[in-house]
Amino acid sequence: MKQKKIKKGRPNLTGKLTAQDLVKLGFPSGKPTGTALNIIHTYFTELPRLHQIELLQDVLAAPDQYQLHATLAPLAQAILHRKESAPISLNETKLPYTIYGAEGIEQGALSQMDIAMQLPVTQGGALMPDAHQGYGLPVGGVLATHHAVIPYGVGVDIGCRMSMSIFAINTSYLEANRDKLIKMLTDSTRFGNNAFKKPMDHEIMSRPEFSEIPVVRELKERAYMQLGSSGGGNHFVEFGEVELHGADNEFGLKPGSYLAILSHSGSRRLGANIAGYYTKVAMDACPLPQEAKHLAWLGLDTEAGQEYWLAMNLAGDYASACHHQIHERLAAKLGEAPLARIENHHNFAWKEKDATGKEVIVHRKGATPAGKGVMGIIPGTMATPGFIVRGKGEIASLNSASHGAGRTMSRTQAIKTLSQHEMSDYLKQANVALIGAGLDEAPRAYKDIHQVMAYQKDLVEVVGTFYPKIVRMNEDKKYVEVD
């Protein structure tokens, strides 16, 4: 009864078979995977692991031939039933949702949000003024669901966040010590594939999820090696000037100007691998029409849903730990402890209450939490202001605001359209020194942050303004100096 083997991925050939191993073999998640593990661990424990794998591959390749088998019939039936399952239908009509700054949002993002509002689990939604097309939920999309979490509704870079430290240092220090600060950034930060040879220890690495969740366990060593580093792309660490407005703020600081560090990064490969793995699990367990397939969800009453929730929170806390180490290194170089720190996720899912008091899962994929009194940071570009904001708790926005300016050009379009000379001139006019970054991150590739803030004046109150002065991005150590 031997059949041609199905080989997808390379499971470990030692130790006890796990659900993750079966996914690599091409097994659909859900009941087939659980049934396979139960049968193997009950009836075939004496077989070598390689023979267990071959047996399961045989059933997967030809389940119809095992329907009457004494022990393998339940597995064959689970696989056949899974293959016959019809896609889950979308609702015929979409739920209404609020769009902020609609005139500046591309049709692709609007179409993606429309589809998200037709999911059977959707309870509400909103689209932020910095929105643009992504995978599944658009970047800048906010979606509330009932008892379900959508991995691509959170995003690939789980827990991507902003973090700011404010110091009692006169802003004249920025200009007088520009070369010194540039060296601090190049010496004390790592981006993209670069990492520290000796990462700093952190309690996050002792979390039980690293041993209890198989997919996370395999990522622990890589996560440790990337501690305290930043991603590539639009992630950055920068020195700048903060202007605090008004006499009353949560930090107990007087209005005026302060030196500040602002960083933007996420959970590195840890979050990306968690997102990739559980997205595949969700798509296997929750077949949707082609146009909605990246919006597949995991029920929070399922093992996979519970695992993803734990792994997502771990990735968010890991991202926070990386930011803390970035700021600790730079604060040590400055020889000052920060007066205040502000930080917030903008790729995450939260358990919150809707207007009726019902618990919903609020996905913010590129959106800043803006519940009443909640503090957050909305950055501009490398040469335009960012803002410290206080949420107003607007129900129509699901207590959310934009996570930045939002792109007007794709990375490819920006590289083809813009020039290095133009970007250099822009930075000089803004008095900004840039370490790294290419044309794909040029300020002109983004929307006007002032217009974006105007669109969401009902969502947040501006407490302070941040002006970048020395910006570190990507892996390149070259920098564009100003006159």
Order of alpha helices (4+ residues) and beta strands (2+ residues): alpha-alpha-alpha-alpha-beta-alpha-beta-beta-beta-alpha-beta-alpha-alpha-alpha-alpha-alpha-beta-beta-alpha-beta-alpha-beta-beta-beta-beta-beta-beta-beta-alpha-alpha-beta-alpha-beta-beta
